[in-house]
Amino acid sequence: MSDEVRIGTEELHKLGTTFEISADDLGRQLTAFRRRADAEALREGLGSHEAARPYREVYEQAERALTQLQERLAEVGGGIKETVANTQAAEDELVEMMRSVK
């Protein structure tokens, strides 16, 4: 039994697209999160900067983490799609070389 995993370029392209779509979805959710959990609204709702500080810190950490996740998802998706394009170009070049040998 082989330990190899084989996947076609079409499936990889779909996977890359799925990562990019997830990044876009997360971006929309992050925008909604920012509207709902605005740091200034937290201060106003709790009455003072001091009372809102722990919540604001959690909000800011969550916002940074979500932004970083969105960026990584987009990078992974783009990297996968770039790999697909490079693989397809190499395969096409190999086919042309084989045809020219005949």
N, C-alpha and C positions, 0 to 999 in steps of 0.2 A: 504494500500500500504506500502510495506516495504522500509526502507531507506538503506537496505543492497545492496552492489554491489558485485556480485560474478564474479570471473574470474578464469579460469582454469590455472593450472600450465604451460601448453603448451603456452598459450597466454602470461603469465608472462615471461617465458623464452625467447620468441620472443621479448618482450619489452626490456628485459635486453640486448639481443643481439643488438637490434637497438641502444641503448645507447652506447654500446661499439663500434659499427661500426661508429657512429657519432663522438666518441672520436678519433678514428683512422683517419677518414676523416679530422677532425679539425687539427690533428697532421700534416698531409700532407700539409694542407693549411697553417699552421703556418710555416712550413719549407719553403714553397714558399714565404710567406710573409717576412720571414727573409732575403731571397736572394734578393727580390725586394726592400726592404726598409732598407737595411743595414745602420747602424748608420754612419759608416765611409764614405759610398757613399753619404749620406746626407751632410756631412761636405764638401766633395770634390765638390759636385754639387753646394753648396751655397758659397763656397770660404773661409769660416773660421769657426772655432769652435763656435764663438760667434753667427754668423748668423744661424748656424745649431742647436743651443741649444734648442730653442722651439720645433723644429721638432723632434729632438732626444728624448726630454722628452716625447712627444706624442707617438713616436715610442716605447719607453721603456714601457710606461704605457699600450699601446695596446698589446704589446708582453706579459707582465705579466698577463693581463686580459685573453688573449686567452689561455695562458698556464694553468691558474687556471680553466678556463672553461673546457678545455680538461681533466684535472685531475678529476674534479667533474663529468663529464659525464661518465668517466671510473669507478669512484667509485659507482655511482648510478647503472650503468649497472651490475657491479660485485655484488653489494648488492642485487639487484633484483634476479640475478641468484643464489646467495647463499640462499636467502629466498626460492626460488623454490626448490632447492636441499633439504633444511631442511624440507619443507612442504611435499615433496614427500617421504622422509625417514620416517616422522611421519605417513603418510598415509599407507605406506607399513608395518610399524610396527603394526599399528592398524589392518590392514587386517590379518596379521599373528596371532595376539592375538585373533581375532574373530574366525579364523579357528581352533585355538587350543582349544577353548571353546567347539566347536561342538563335 
